[in-house]
Amino acid sequence: MKRILLIALSVIAFTACTKKDNEDTKHPKELQGTWVYENSKLPDGKLFTEIITSKQMQCAKENKYIFYGEFFTSEEHTLKGDDCEKKNATVKYFVENSKLCLQGANGVVLKAYDIVVSITPTQFIFKYDNEFKAFLRSQIPYDPTLKEKGYTIDDILNVTITYRKQ
């Protein structure tokens, strides 16, 4: 009887620890690698290319994001004068409840994005979450050209951004 109980407990122990339990869901394999900007769509379906300058778009297309292990490196380009200014940063990241979260050195989540569709090996699509949109809303200066084009800050913050694997 003891032998049967021991065998049963052994079987339970091995089946309780399946491969799926050992997978790192906070750092999905599909996300690992280098990602480049593909496009940004506004809520009305228009592409960002239709409302920003070609220079701004050129800078956005140079953005690159690298996921490796539990780390995330961003290479972001923003238009300063006539040139694209490059800024690099490396932080820890994790995926939780369909959110991509970037974590600062002190453990505070710096940015969070709602993942709109499941991450595939060749593409991921995301939107800003509501908390990050509220933060950005307070940081973005008023831009009268947006209003002239029929857009508000909220329209811009509700953008859906697509990246493809390089």
N, C-alpha and C positions, 0 to 999 in steps of 0.2 A: 504493500500500500504506500509506504514512504517513497519507494522508487517511482511509482506511477505519479505521485504528487510532485516529486522533484522534476520528472520529465515534463509534466504539464506546466509547471512554473517556468521551466527553461523555454518551452515553446512560447508561452505568453510573453516572456521577456524579450525574445527575439522578434516576435511579430509586433510588439508594441513600439519597437524602434525601427520603423520602416525607412526606406530611402527618402520618402517624401518628408518625414519628420526631420531628416538631417539636411534637407535642402535649405540654403540660405535665402529665405524669402525677403529679407530686408535689403539684400544686394543681389537682385535677380541677374542670372547669367545673360539674359537677353539684353540687358542694359550695358554690360561690360563692353568697352571699346570706345572708339572716337566717333562723335556725332557732329554733323554739320547742318546748318540752317537750310531748310527747304522752302517753307513759305509760312505766311501768317494770314489768317482769314478773320475778317471782322464778322460780327453777328449777322450782317446783311449779306454775307457771302463774298464781299469784295476782298481782294487781296490788298495787303499793305502797300504793294508796289503802285497801287492806284491812288494813294493819298499822301505818300511821302516822296521826297526828292530822290533822284537816282543816286546821288552821293550817299544819302542816308541808307538806301537799300544796299549799295555796294558795301558799306561798313557792316551791315547786318549779315550779309552773305559770308563775311570773313569770320564770323563767330564760330567757335569750335568748343565742344564739350567732351571731356574724356572721363569715363567711369572705369576705375580699376580697383578691385577689391572693395574696400569700404570708403574709398576716396573718390572725390569729384574735382576735376580741374577745369576751370572755365578760362577761355581765352576770348574775351569780349572786346568788340571794336565799336567805338562811338565817334560820331562826327564832331571834330573840334576844328572850327574854321573850315579849311578846305581838305583837311587830312583826317584819316581814320586813326584815332588814338587807341592803342592796344593796352588792355589791363588783364593781368593773369591773377588767379586766386585758386588755392587748393583748400578744400574743406572736407570733412566727413559727410557722408550722405546716408540716407536709409529710405526705404519705401515702407509706408505703413498706411493701412486703410485706403488704398488707392491714391495716396499722396506721395509725391517725391519731395523729400525734406532735406534741406541743406543745413548742416549743423556747424556752428562756430566753435572756436577753441574752448570756450567756456561752457559748451553744451547747449547753448541757446539756439533754437531753430531760427536761421536767418531768413530763409525763403521756403515757401511750400507751394507746390503746384498740384492741382487736381489732374490725375492722369485720365484723359477722356476715353481712350481705348486701351486695351491691353497692349503692353509693350511687345513688339514683334522683333525678330532678329534683325530687321532692316529699317524699322521706323518706330518712332514714338511721338505721340501727340499729347499736348497738355494745355491747360489753362491755369491762370493764377487762381489760388483759392481766395475766399472772401476776406480773410484777415490780411493777406498780402496786398490785395486790391485796396483795402482801406488805408494801409500804410503808403502805397504808391500814390493814391489820390491826394494825400497830404503833402507829397513831395514834388508832384508834377506842377510846374508853373502853367498858368493859363496861356493857351495858345489860340489866338483869334483865327488862325488859318484853319484849324479843325472845324470851328463853327461855320466858317465860310464853305467848307466842304460837306457840311451837314452832319458832323460827328461831335460827340461829347467825350469827355474824359472816360466816362463809364463805357462808352462804345469801344474805346481803345483798350481799356482794361479787360474787356470781355473777349479779347482776341484769342483765337486758337492757333497755337504755334506747332509746326511740324518739323521734326528733325529726321534726317536719314543717316544710316551708318556709312561711314567712309571706308 
